[in-house]
């Protein structure tokens, strides 16, 4: 399916929707994390910091899942399965943009020397329920 994101996914990514990111741990079990999300055309953007478990999981196995929960309709959700890449390029700008979107202020919670990363997800499959 890797192509244009369906409109429901675009709308949820453009809104202040929280997502659950699922990555694959080294033992094959899932790791789930609640994150902020943004979009660059048809790619979904998430933020993390260098050295976190999400980074290690994605570097080892780039398959990810994202669950968008529609805050206006608790019986509606979107599941995105895709492939993630990691980059430092634009990491600081993304976390500030996400923080402005979700909190109204720039991001102020980094540890000294922390390096921000962009998790860029290309959808392979999208399931919309509701």
C-alpha positions in Angstrom: 0.0 0.0 0.0 3.0 2.3 0.5 1.6 5.4 -1.1 -0.9 8.1 -0.2 -2.2 8.0 3.4 -6.0 7.8 3.5 -7.8 11.0 4.6 -8.8 9.6 8.0 -5.1 9.0 8.9 -4.1 12.4 7.5 -6.8 14.1 9.6 -5.9 12.3 12.8 -2.1 13.0 12.3 -2.8 16.7 11.7 -4.9 16.9 14.8 -3.6 16.6 18.4 -4.1 12.9 18.4 -2.0 10.7 20.6 -0.7 7.5 19.0 0.6 4.2 20.4 3.8 3.1 18.7 4.5 -0.6 18.7 8.1 -1.8 18.1 9.6 -5.3 18.2 11.9 -6.0 21.1 15.0 -8.2 20.8 13.1 -11.2 22.2 10.3 -10.7 19.7 7.8 -9.3 22.1 6.0 -6.0 21.5 7.0 -2.7 23.1 4.3 0.0 23.1 4.8 3.7 23.7 2.3 6.7 23.6 3.7 9.5 21.5 2.9 12.7 19.6 2.6 12.5 15.9 3.0 14.8 12.9 3.0 14.2 9.1 5.2 15.1 6.2 3.0 14.5 3.2 2.4 10.7 3.4 5.0 9.8 6.0 4.2 9.9 9.7 6.7 11.5 12.0 7.5 10.7 15.6 10.2 11.9 18.0 12.6 10.0 20.3 16.0 10.6 21.8 19.3 8.8 21.0 19.7 5.8 23.3 16.1 5.0 24.0 14.6 1.6 23.6 12.5 2.7 20.6 15.6 3.6 18.8 17.3 0.3 19.5 14.2 -1.7 18.5 13.8 0.2 15.2 17.5 0.0 14.3 17.3 -3.8 14.8 13.8 -4.3 13.2 12.2 -1.4 11.3 8.7 -3.0 11.3 6.3 -0.8 13.4 2.7 -0.4 14.2 0.8 2.8 15.0 -2.6 3.0 16.6 -4.5 6.3 16.3 -7.3 6.6 18.9 -10.0 9.1 17.8 -10.7 11.2 20.9 -14.1 12.2 19.5 -15.3 8.6 18.9 -13.8 6.0 21.3 -15.0 3.2 19.0 -13.1 4.5 16.0 -9.4 3.9 15.5 -6.8 3.6 12.7 -4.1 1.1 12.7 -1.0 1.7 10.5 1.6 -1.0 9.9 4.8 0.2 8.2 8.5 0.6 8.1 10.4 3.1 10.2 13.7 4.9 9.6 15.7 7.0 12.0 17.5 10.2 11.4 19.0 13.1 13.4 18.2 15.5 10.7 15.4 17.7 11.8 15.1 16.0 15.2 15.3 19.2 17.3 12.8 21.0 15.0 10.4 18.1 15.1 10.2 17.9 18.9 9.7 21.6 19.1 6.9 21.5 16.5 5.2 18.6 18.2 5.5 20.3 21.6 3.9 23.5 20.2 1.1 21.4 18.6 0.3 19.4 21.8 1.3 21.8 24.6 1.4 25.3 23.1 5.1 25.7 24.0 8.5 24.6 22.8 10.0 21.4 24.2 11.9 22.0 27.5 12.4 18.5 28.9 15.6 17.3 27.2 18.5 16.1 29.3 21.7 18.0 28.7 23.4 16.8 25.5 20.4 14.8 24.4 20.2 14.1 20.7 16.7 14.2 19.2 15.8 11.7 16.4 13.0 11.6 13.9 11.2 8.4 13.4 9.8 8.4 9.9 7.1 5.8 9.2 6.0 4.8 5.7 2.7 2.9 5.8 2.5 -0.5 4.2 -1.0 -1.3 5.5 -3.8 0.9 7.0 -6.9 -0.4 8.7 -9.7 2.0 9.6 -12.4 1.0 12.1 -15.5 2.9 12.9 
